[in-house]
Every structure is written in structure tokens, then in C-alpha cells.
């Protein structure tokens, strides 16, 4: 028996509800099972139950065994003080909340169809990447569409939440927060956290002051990355180094360690040094970047703002020691630009709409995704072979969310498609 399955049978009333009683013999009448909580805290919120002669309103917690309450340390967590019923498969221990109050417990061991649980286990263990893939044709198209839409909104909500947390840390400064996430997502997955740290060591107010000069902007960003500490036999590198030493003393800057940056097993076009040079050029060309979102710019106009040519050195190099085979513009490529729109511009638009109460920004975020090419990876290709559409980034983002949060974790009981097939 698993906790996921117990949550499923509670949510959909898949158990014998005649003459319900707590383990202490009090009658239980379910008025409202509560809302399934996917965040930290009790499993179901805002439930309503009559236990004995008392009407209770509060949370419901689900466990395989009662003793897991103590093992999970819920008795010391104030979020669980509002639990009015503990639903378990097997009762093995009395449990109490933070105030020492006994929590009523309902045991379901003899109220569950064991054959249904056996079928559920078989469903999960098909040996396929997606447990449901052999039976997807049984699912109505409208249900598949609803599942995809819900997955997309979940992904946008999750990314928006991350932005909101940073916004709070930055005291409501949208420009500074956007500055940090622009750095992060231009670093791609390999150097994303390092680039986020770099953005905090290059505050926007300082970068704006020094963005009158491309050399100063490059020196500030690359120097704070710790990549100018070592002397190299290069006139350009020495010019940057001299400028950075001046800026370092002027602002009391503390650089990162050069060893944190990753270059191996990467396409040279994604080298962090080239990304830093591209960012320096962007900030020299445009002092206010968040207006791209405020003005609801099109994909094409966003690309025009961000697709700025870096200095001549970076048109011929990927790093200080890695020269290109041929001179190119050194601009941000199409794949990286699409990634910035998907992972930075869109979530910021969605989050800005939530925070300001202006739904037009959330609609704008969805429009950007519809106009952006879909991501092509192992996940989206697998779903396409199963008949799922991947026409644009709106589709690909939903499929990635569905895979990462449900399919790969076999959380079929939290997925509308899984629930339909299991019913």
C-alpha cells in the first residue's frame, strides 16, 4: 500500500463508507473531504467532518500507518495543528498534535478493494516510460487537452513562484529581479546558478553606471566572474583586467572564483565567457530591459533588443583561449533566444500579471509561447510518438511539466489521464 493510493481513494471515495468509525469507536460522517494539497503541509485542506456529535472544519492527513505521523515529526509542526482527522491504512499508534491533543484516526484496511490496488500496481509496472502509453487511445481527446492545459499552468505557476520569492528579496524591484533571471537563463542549465550568483555580484545600479563604455561593462561582468584574476599574454585581456581593477576598488567588489565555471562538454557558443560578453553588449545598448515585458513586445522585437553584437574580440573567440574557426557576429543564437523567451520573458510576464492583477500580461505570456518554436528533446519526441502535438513552446512546456512532475515519478493518481484509466 502507498500513500499516493490512499490519497486517491480518499479523494474519489473509493472505499466502503458504511458505518464509518474512528479507531476509538466515534462515528464519522464526511461532509467535505477537503481540497488536495500539492504543497507542504497536510494532504487535504478545508475539510468538513462530523465526528461523534461535533462538527469539525480543518485538514485531513493521510498515511499508510499511524506511526508515520510521529516519524514525520508532525507533532512538532504547527501546520498540522488544524488536522481534524488522520486517515490511515493501518492503525498502530495513538498520535497527538503540537498541543498534546489526540488526533481522531480512521483506519481503511478492511474498507479497500484489494483487487483494485493490485490492478493499480500492475498499471504502474508495465515496464514503459509512461505507464499509460499502451492505453492512451482509450482517453477522450478533451481530457488529454485539459491535462495538457493544466500542466502548462502548473509550470507557469511554479516558475512564477520562484520569481515572486526573488522579487520579495529584492524589495519589489522588478528591474533588478529581471536582471538576475536574465543572467541565470542565459547561462543555460550548466552555468545557470553561477550566472545567477554573478548577477548579484554585478548589481544593476552599478552596471547601468558603467554601461556607457563596452569595455567597462565587459570588465565589470567578466571580472566579477573571477575570470580576470590570472594574467594572460593578451592585450585585450590586459585592458579588461586594468579596467576591472579600477572598478573593483571603486565599488569595493568581491569577485567569484574562476573554478566554478564549466566549459567542458558544452557547445562553444554556450561558453559562459561569450554569454558574459553578450550581456555586456545588451546593457550598453539598452539601459531598461524590463520594458520589453511592460510594453508586451513581440518575439521579433524582443530578439532585436537582445540580439546585440558583442565587441570584436568576441566575434572571433568563445573564450580568452578558444578562437573561432571563422569570424561571426557572436550574437545570441536562435535556440538561446527561444530559451530566454520561454524560461525568462514568459514567466516574468505571467508573474507580473499575477502581482499587478492585470490578466492581459498572462494572456501575453501565452501568446509568446504560441509564437515560439517548440523545444525538441527526448521528452517531447517521446510524447510525439504517442500522438501528442508539439506545435509550439506552449505544447512543449506542458509536455515537459507532465513528464517531470507526473509520468517520470509515476504519479498517475494525480494525473487526469491516469485517474480516468484507473477508474
C-alpha positions, 0 to 999 in steps of 0.5 A, spaced: 500 500 500 502 507 498 500 513 500 499 516 493 493 510 493 490 512 499 490 519 497 486 517 491 481 513 494 480 518 499 479 523 494 474 519 489 471 515 495 473 509 493 472 505 499 466 502 503 463 508 507 458 504 511 458 505 518 464 509 518 468 509 525 474 512 528 479 507 531 476 509 538 469 507 536 466 515 534 462 515 528 464 519 522 460 522 517 464 526 511 461 532 509 467 535 505 473 531 504 477 537 503 481 540 497 488 536 495 494 539 497 500 539 492 504 543 497 507 542 504 503 541 509 497 536 510 494 532 504 487 535 504 485 542 506 478 545 508 475 539 510 468 538 513 467 532 518 462 530 523 465 526 528 461 523 534 456 529 535 461 535 533 462 538 527 469 539 525 472 544 519 480 543 518 485 538 514 485 531 513 492 527 513 493 521 510 498 515 511 499 508 510 500 507 518 499 511 524 506 511 526 508 515 520 505 521 523 510 521 529 516 519 524 514 525 520 515 529 526 508 532 525 507 533 532 512 538 532 509 542 526 504 547 527 501 546 520 498 540 522 495 543 528 488 544 524 488 536 522 481 534 524 482 527 522 488 522 520 486 517 515 490 511 515 491 504 512 493 501 518 492 503 525 498 502 530 499 508 534 495 513 538 498 520 535 497 527 538 498 534 535 503 540 537 498 541 543 498 534 546 491 533 543 489 526 540 488 526 533 481 522 531 484 516 526 480 512 521 483 506 519 481 503 511 484 496 511 478 492 511 474 498 507 479 497 500 478 493 494 484 489 494 483 487 487 483 494 485 490 496 488 493 490 485 490 492 478 493 499 480 500 496 481 500 492 475 498 499 471 504 502 474 509 496 472 508 495 465 515 496 464 514 503 459 516 510 460 509 512 461 505 507 464 499 509 460 502 509 453 499 502 451 492 505 453 492 512 451 487 511 445 482 509 450 482 517 453 477 522 450 481 527 446 478 533 451 481 530 457 488 529 454 487 537 452 485 539 459 491 535 462 495 538 457 492 545 459 493 544 466 500 542 466 502 548 462 499 552 468 502 548 473 509 550 470 507 557 469 505 557 476 511 554 479 516 558 475 512 564 477 513 562 484 520 562 484 520 569 481 515 572 486 520 569 492 526 573 488 522 579 487 520 579 495 528 579 496 529 584 492 524 589 495 519 589 489 524 591 484 522 588 478 528 591 474 533 588 478 529 581 479 529 581 471 536 582 471 538 576 475 533 571 471 536 574 465 543 572 467 541 565 470 537 563 463 542 565 459 547 561 462 543 555 460 542 549 465 550 548 466 552 555 468 545 557 470 546 558 478 553 561 477 550 566 472 545 567 477 550 568 483 554 573 478 548 577 477 548 579 484 555 580 484 554 585 478 548 589 481 544 593 476 545 600 479 552 599 478 552 596 471 547 601 468 553 606 471 558 603 467 554 601 461 556 607 457 563 604 455 563 596 452 569 595 455 567 597 462 561 593 462 565 587 459 570 588 465 565 589 470 561 582 468 567 578 466 571 580 472 566 579 477 566 572 474 573 571 477 575 570 470 580 576 470 584 574 476 590 570 472 594 574 467 594 572 460 599 574 454 593 578 451 592 585 450 585 585 450 585 581 456 590 586 459 585 592 458 579 588 461 583 586 467 586 594 468 579 596 467 576 591 472 581 593 477 579 600 477 572 598 478 573 593 483 576 598 488 571 603 486 565 599 488 569 595 493 567 588 489 568 581 491 569 577 485 567 569 484 572 564 483 574 562 476 573 554 478 566 554 478 565 555 471 564 549 466 566 549 459 567 542 458 562 538 454 558 544 452 557 547 445 562 553 444 557 558 443 554 556 450 561 558 453 559 562 459 565 567 457 561 569 450 554 569 454 558 574 459 560 578 453 553 578 450 550 581 456 555 586 456 553 588 449 545 588 451 546 593 457 550 598 453 545 598 448 539 598 452 539 601 459 531 598 461 530 591 459 524 590 463 520 594 458 520 589 453 515 585 458 511 592 460 510 594 453 508 586 451 513 586 445 513 581 440 518 575 439 521 579 433 522 585 437 524 582 443 530 578 439 532 585 436 533 588 443 537 582 445 540 580 439 546 585 440 553 584 437 558 583 442 565 587 441 570 584 436 574 580 440 568 576 441 566 575 434 572 571 433 573 567 440 568 563 445 573 564 450 580 568 452 583 561 449 578 558 444 578 562 437 573 561 432 574 557 426 571 563 422 569 570 424 561 571 426 557 576 429 557 572 436 550 574 437 545 570 441 543 564 437 536 562 435 535 556 440 538 561 446 533 566 444 527 561 444 530 559 451 530 566 454 523 567 451 520 561 454 524 560 461 525 568 462 520 573 458 514 568 459 514 567 466 516 574 468 510 576 464 505 571 467 508 573 474 507 580 473 500 579 471 499 575 477 502 581 482 499 587 478 492 583 477 492 585 470 490 578 466 492 581 459 500 580 461 498 572 462 494 572 456 501 575 453 505 570 456 501 565 452 501 568 446 509 568 446 509 561 447 504 560 441 509 564 437 515 560 439 518 554 436 517 548 440 523 545 444 525 538 441 528 533 446 527 526 448 521 528 452 517 531 447 519 526 441 517 521 446 510 524 447 510 525 439 510 518 438 504 517 442 500 522 438 501 528 442 502 535 438 508 539 439 506 545 435 509 550 439 513 552 446 506 552 449 505 544 447 512 543 449 512 546 456 506 542 458 509 536 455 515 537 459 511 539 466 507 532 465 513 528 464 517 531 470 512 532 475 507 526 473 509 520 468 517 520 470 515 519 478 509 515 476 504 519 479 498 517 475 493 518 481 494 525 480 494 525 473 487 526 469 489 521 464 491 516 469 485 517 474 480 516 468 484 509 466 484 507 473 477 508 474 
